[in-house]
Structure formats: structure tokens, C-alpha cells
């Protein structure tokens, strides 16, 4: 009986923790990390503020888990974008179009993950996941060099540059209050694709 009771307690605590993370994810997607404060998260999760602190080592720890949740999902999507086409050139197009389209469809969340001023923990995670995206791009670029689709180059450098270029292209359309109302999302993505293809030495769109 005591064992089953302990199991029930553990299950209840795990569910409460999951509810807190879900609430934090929702708030971040709605207004960024600055919007996801402890009080708001607790209210959205239906728990007390103390419950949040009993599961996480402060707001930074909770924000880090939320960031990792969304960033890992995006990294997996990038891997799928790059892995779907057999042609390296098409793979690069899929990378830029997929990442850009998802960001522009969820601009608040994309801004939070890519650009929102954040603490040291989030910045370290950003660098780590950016390196992950760059490594995936570099692998595909290296394959393109080997197949003759791209000219000889250091794929690691080019991959990092491509990822940086994509992120920089999104700064203006994603930044709150500074987006150009006349800028067409499709044009932004198409121009980014054309730039990245030129960067690796492939033909344009």
C-alpha cells in the first residue's frame, strides 16, 4: 500500500511539473520569456508560486527547459528539412524555406528563441543549438562538395555562415514593432534562399 501511495505521489508531482512546463511554453509562445514570469506561470498552471520553485531552481531553470523544448523540436525539423531531398542544392533550399517559414508563422516564439534579450543560461543554449544547426548544414554542404554540386570549401565555416545569415535575415521581420509592413514574407525567404545558394557556390533559384 505504501509503495502504491508513493507511486501516486510521484505521478502527481510529475504531472504538476509537466503542467508548469506546458504553462510556461504557452506564455513564451504568446509573449516571449519576459511574459513568462513565475506568478503568471503559476496562475496558468493552476498551482501556487511555491510549487513552481519546488520543481525548478528559479525562473532561469524553467526558462531553460522551455527553450530546450522548442529549440530541440526546431533542430529535429531542420534535420528533416535537410534529409528529405537527395540533391544537396534542394536540401539547402528546404533548410532556408522551412526555417524561415516556421519563424514567420510564429513570430513571437521565433523572436523569443532567436533574438529576445535573455540571461546567460539562455544565451549559452542559443549558442549550443546554433552550433547544432550549423553542424547539420555543414554535413549537407560537405556532401555537396563531394558530389560536385558545390565547389571546394570549408563546410564547417560555410554551414555556420549560412545559419547566421538565416537568423540575421529574420531580425527585422521578427523584432516587435520594427517589422516592415510592406515586406512580403515570401520575398524575404526567396532572397535568403538565393543568398545562401550563392554563398555555397550553387546556382540561384
C-alpha positions as CSV (number, residue, x, y, z in Angstrom):
1,X,0.0,0.0,0.0
2,X,2.8,2.4,0.9
3,X,4.6,1.6,-2.3
4,X,1.4,2.3,-4.4
5,X,0.8,5.5,-2.5
6,X,4.4,6.6,-3.2
7,X,3.8,5.9,-6.9
8,X,0.7,8.0,-6.9
9,X,2.5,10.9,-5.2
10,X,5.4,10.7,-7.7
11,X,2.9,10.6,-10.6
12,X,1.0,13.6,-9.2
13,X,4.3,15.5,-8.8
14,X,5.4,14.6,-12.3
15,X,2.0,15.8,-13.7
16,X,2.3,19.1,-11.8
17,X,5.7,19.7,-13.2
18,X,4.5,18.9,-16.7
19,X,1.6,21.4,-16.2
20,X,4.1,24.1,-15.2
21,X,6.3,23.5,-18.2
22,X,3.2,23.5,-20.5
23,X,2.0,26.8,-19.0
24,X,5.4,28.3,-19.4
25,X,5.6,27.2,-23.0
26,X,2.3,28.7,-23.8
27,X,3.2,32.1,-22.2
28,X,6.6,32.2,-24.0
29,X,4.8,31.5,-27.3
30,X,2.4,34.3,-26.6
31,X,4.8,37.0,-25.4
32,X,8.3,35.8,-25.1
33,X,10.4,34.9,-22.0
34,X,9.7,38.3,-20.4
35,X,6.0,37.4,-20.5
36,X,6.6,34.1,-18.7
37,X,7.1,35.3,-15.1
38,X,6.7,33.0,-12.1
39,X,3.4,34.4,-11.0
40,X,1.9,34.2,-14.5
41,X,3.1,30.6,-15.0
42,X,1.7,29.5,-11.6
43,X,-1.6,31.0,-12.4
44,X,-1.7,29.5,-15.9
45,X,-0.8,26.1,-14.5
46,X,-3.3,26.3,-11.6
47,X,-0.6,25.9,-8.9
48,X,0.9,28.1,-6.2
49,X,4.1,30.1,-6.8
50,X,5.9,27.9,-4.3
51,X,5.1,24.9,-6.4
52,X,7.0,26.4,-9.3
53,X,10.0,26.8,-7.1
54,X,9.7,23.3,-5.7
55,X,10.2,21.9,-9.2
56,X,12.7,24.3,-10.7
57,X,15.8,26.1,-9.4
58,X,14.3,29.6,-10.1
59,X,12.8,31.1,-13.3
60,X,16.1,30.7,-15.2
61,X,15.9,26.9,-14.9
62,X,12.3,26.8,-16.0
63,X,13.0,29.2,-19.0
64,X,16.0,27.0,-19.9
65,X,13.7,23.9,-20.1
66,X,11.2,25.8,-22.2
67,X,13.9,27.0,-24.5
68,X,15.4,23.5,-24.9
69,X,11.9,22.1,-25.6
70,X,11.3,24.4,-28.5
71,X,14.9,24.5,-29.7
72,X,15.2,20.7,-29.8
73,X,11.9,20.5,-31.8
74,X,13.3,23.0,-34.3
75,X,16.6,21.2,-34.6
76,X,14.8,18.0,-35.5
77,X,12.7,19.8,-38.1
78,X,15.9,21.2,-39.6
79,X,17.4,17.7,-39.8
80,X,14.2,16.6,-41.6
81,X,14.4,19.5,-44.0
82,X,18.0,18.7,-44.9
83,X,17.4,15.0,-45.0
84,X,14.3,14.9,-47.2
85,X,15.8,15.9,-50.7
86,X,18.6,13.8,-52.2
87,X,20.1,16.8,-54.0
88,X,22.3,19.0,-51.8
89,X,21.1,22.2,-53.5
90,X,17.4,21.2,-52.9
91,X,18.3,20.3,-49.3
92,X,19.7,23.8,-48.7
93,X,16.6,25.4,-50.2
94,X,14.5,23.2,-47.9
95,X,16.6,24.3,-44.9
96,X,16.1,28.0,-45.5
97,X,12.5,27.9,-46.6
98,X,11.5,25.6,-43.8
99,X,13.2,27.5,-41.0
100,X,12.1,30.9,-42.4
101,X,8.5,29.9,-43.0
102,X,8.1,28.4,-39.5
103,X,9.7,31.5,-37.9
104,X,7.4,33.9,-39.8
105,X,4.3,31.9,-39.0
106,X,5.1,32.1,-35.2
107,X,7.0,35.4,-35.0
108,X,6.6,35.8,-31.2
109,X,8.1,32.4,-30.4
110,X,10.8,32.7,-33.1
111,X,11.8,36.1,-31.7
112,X,11.9,34.7,-28.2
113,X,14.1,31.8,-29.3
114,X,16.4,33.7,-31.6
115,X,16.6,37.4,-30.6
116,X,14.9,38.2,-27.2
117,X,17.5,39.6,-24.7
118,X,17.9,36.9,-22.2
119,X,20.2,35.7,-19.4
120,X,23.4,33.8,-19.5
121,X,21.7,30.4,-19.5
122,X,19.5,31.1,-22.5
123,X,22.4,32.6,-24.4
124,X,24.5,29.5,-23.8
125,X,21.7,27.3,-25.0
126,X,21.3,29.5,-28.1
127,X,24.9,29.0,-29.0
128,X,24.7,25.3,-28.4
129,X,21.6,24.9,-30.7
130,X,23.0,27.3,-33.3
131,X,26.1,25.0,-33.4
132,X,23.7,22.1,-33.9
133,X,22.0,23.7,-36.9
134,X,25.4,24.7,-38.3
135,X,26.7,21.1,-38.0
136,X,23.7,19.8,-39.8
137,X,24.1,22.4,-42.6
138,X,27.8,21.6,-42.8
139,X,27.2,17.9,-43.2
140,X,24.9,18.6,-46.2
141,X,27.3,21.1,-47.7
142,X,30.2,18.7,-47.4
143,X,28.2,16.1,-49.2
144,X,27.5,18.7,-51.9
145,X,31.2,19.4,-52.3
146,X,31.9,15.7,-52.6
147,X,29.2,15.2,-55.2
148,X,30.4,18.1,-57.2
149,X,27.3,20.2,-56.7
150,X,29.2,22.8,-54.7
151,X,32.8,24.0,-55.2
152,X,35.5,23.1,-52.7
153,X,35.1,25.0,-49.4
154,X,35.3,24.5,-45.6
155,X,31.8,23.2,-45.0
156,X,32.1,24.0,-41.2
157,X,32.7,27.6,-41.9
158,X,30.1,27.8,-44.6
159,X,27.5,26.0,-42.5
160,X,27.9,28.4,-39.6
161,X,27.7,31.3,-42.0
162,X,24.5,30.0,-43.6
163,X,22.9,29.6,-40.2
164,X,24.0,33.1,-39.2
165,X,22.7,34.6,-42.4
166,X,19.3,33.0,-41.9
167,X,19.0,34.3,-38.4
168,X,20.1,37.8,-39.4
169,X,17.6,37.9,-42.3
170,X,14.8,37.3,-39.7
171,X,15.9,40.1,-37.3
172,X,13.8,42.9,-38.9
173,X,10.6,40.9,-39.6
174,X,10.6,39.3,-36.2
175,X,11.5,42.2,-33.9
176,X,8.4,43.6,-32.2
177,X,7.3,46.9,-33.6
178,X,10.0,47.1,-36.2
179,X,8.8,44.9,-39.0
180,X,8.3,46.5,-42.4
181,X,4.6,46.3,-43.3
182,X,5.5,46.4,-47.0
183,X,7.9,43.5,-46.8
184,X,6.4,40.3,-48.3
185,X,7.3,37.2,-46.3
186,X,7.8,35.1,-49.4
187,X,10.2,37.6,-50.9
188,X,12.2,37.6,-47.7
189,X,12.6,33.9,-47.8
190,X,13.3,33.8,-51.5
191,X,16.0,36.4,-51.2
192,X,17.5,34.4,-48.3
193,X,17.5,31.2,-50.4
194,X,19.2,33.0,-53.3
195,X,21.8,34.4,-51.0
196,X,22.6,31.1,-49.3
197,X,22.8,29.3,-52.7
198,X,25.3,31.9,-53.9
199,X,27.2,31.6,-50.6
200,X,27.9,27.9,-51.2
201,X,28.6,28.4,-54.9
202,X,25.4,26.8,-56.2
203,X,23.1,28.3,-58.9
204,X,20.4,30.6,-57.8
205,X,16.7,29.8,-57.7
